[in-house]
Amino acid sequence: MNKITTCLAGAMLAVATNATAGGILTNTNQSIDFLRNPARDAAIGLDGVYSNPAGVAFMPEGLHVAFNWQYAHQTRTIQSENPVFALGRKNHGLAQKTFEGVADAPIIPSLQAAYNKGNWSVQFNFSVPGGGGKCEFADGLGSFESVVGGIANQLQPLGATGYDMDGYMQGRQYYFGFQLGAAYKITPNLSVYGGLRMLYGAATYKAKISNIMVNTAGGYVDFGSFLQGATSTIDGNISLINAAIAQYQTAGVDVPTELTVQLAQLEGTMQSLNGLQKYSQGVNLLCNQTGMGVAPVIGIDYRLGAFNFAIKYEARTEMHMENESTVNEASEIPAVNKFRDGEKIDEDSPSQLAVGAMWNINDDVRLNLGYHHFYDTKAHWYNDTQKLLDGGTNEYLGGAEWDVTDRLTISAGVQVTRYQLTDAYMNDMSFVVNSSSIGFGFKYRAGEHVQLGAAYFQTNYEDYNRVTSATPRISDSFTRTNRVLGINCELNF
């Protein structure tokens, strides 16, 4: 039954969710300009404060400020198969069950600001580069229920024929990012950038298993009552066997082997039942985490005729999330220790390389290409889970912009994300899957100093299928959905 606590503690991280695009722990959707055309790595615009900071130096002199608001809705779906599910009261004898988590991030804010003077550009960016919302699994996870079902299966010799339970998971995670830096035009066609990014992480995880029931010949009974009755029965049988053994010993006769074997079996069962008593009221875990880290960011932008090229590198942000938790004592279970009160947990944000190119076909049309690589395996995560990956994340981006009129610009783009996943890394507690995204939207120049924008971004995910056991068949199929709406206002003085 300790596995229940293991599943709860490990699964608390599962409900944390990235707001939308990016690597395993990184959101790259820091502006509405990105949503309407994600290939912004070599674009010249105020959103470049995040995506191409060196290129912002080529914007006109003056103060530029942009406010962005995004709403993201995600689902995470796991189709699980396990023969013990057939014992569940709510599962109607089926070994297959669907577990779905719903994640809403109603307010994802970001702000970009730049002041350009001469060859210098001083820049500031506030965003949510990690997490960004709350995810809830109203029925828990398959890893919860499979443990309870497995225990009910083991208790069948004691009269158990099934189980019932309520599971619940909820997590909220925000990584607030603050980036300050400056770009300098070395020549009319070459600029460089250097800055620092600070991340502040705040997360809350809740996990619960309650109302555990055991089905018997007399109907469903509370798990604690079942344990109490089984313990009394076994304790009585142990007393009878001990009395019989004592009679043999008093008479000086060898004790039959069958009696000693039965006694050992009953004592082992009693020890197991005693270990389950502390879970008779279910399990309820709560953990709050906070942490902070700082890392450098560098960039370069080079213009060559109708082309613009840019490179940005964000160093690994070393993060240690400190726990405030209901788990107070050390445990032999690593997943529980991850959420032990006062513990500091490695949760680095991986380094990232972004490369982009833009082609100005004419004064009104621009084509964009981009490539991102996240060095996931070089980060440090709890229990070295990054080592379970086959490599870092790769993203491929393309898009186009068209100035329809002097006031209206429309754009669209695509992003393809490929993780290097393994079965060992994937589980219902924490998973990502390969995806393809499309975004489109517009920018409208409402006046000399004001620009308004709106965009829609949708990600289509693949399925990842994992078979844990062929006989009996235990498997999972993972997928997700993601939709984002955003609006912004940019002011130029």
Beta strands, then each sheet from edge to edge (+ up, - down):
strand 1: 62-81
strand 2: 96-117
strand 3: 120-137
strand 4: 162-187
strand 5: 190-216
strand 6: 219-222
strand 7: 283-304
strand 8: 307-314
strand 9: 320-325
strand 10: 344-346
strand 11: 352-360
strand 12: 365-374
strand 13: 393-403
strand 14: 408-418
strand 15: 435-445
strand 16: 450-461
strand 17: 464-469
strand 18: 474-492
sheet 1: 6+ 5- 4+ 3- 2+ 1- 18+ 16- 15+ 14- 13+ 12- 11+ 8- 7+ 9- 10+
sheet 2: 6+ 5- 4+ 3- 2+ 1- 18+ 17-
end
